[in-house]
Amino acid sequence: MGCNGVGCGVSCPIEPRTDGVVPRRMRAVGAAVERLLAAAQRSARLSVGVYEAAKLLNADPDSVVLCVLATDEEDEGDIALQIHFTLIQAFCCDNDIHIVRVAGMRRLAAVLGEPAPGAEPRDLHCLLVTMPHADAWQSHGLAEVAKYCTESRDRNQWVPVVRLQER
């Protein structure tokens, strides 16, 4: 089955459309991802970095509700990163954890306030969001992102791609 313009994971390009138009649904989901990540960071429910993600997934996979794998075009040739992504994706699929690929590293860094003043920049390629309070499913975009991931899987797009929009 071919890509229908939303992105279908590792084999699809980061920018599925060539006309520069970002579909309204993808913009809405991108905004929901931004809200969710910012809220998760504020409430100490965000794990940042491939190594930290692997540790958390090994120790407590049931606490993870979303895995965000972020890249830009220049990362596509990074074989080590792609191998890490493949392993993390497989683990998340086996443990029923929603996964989304995000394009737009500069925007992602801005949303998360990276790098923090006086701090080393963090590896934003892999982000894990852990379980929120029960009412948080409706707030901060988690329900919308989870619904988008589920709809994508229903269309055989196991890892949907969302492009964050520069502001």
Protein Blocks (a to p, Z undefined) as FASTA:
>chain_A
ZZehjogcjklcfblbfnlpacfklmmmmmmmmmmmmmmmmnopacedjklmmmmmmmmm
mlpcbdcddddfklmmmmklmmmmmmmmmmmmmnopacdddehfklmmmmnopacehiac
ddfkbccdddddfklmmgghlmmmmmmmmmmmmnopabacdddddZZ
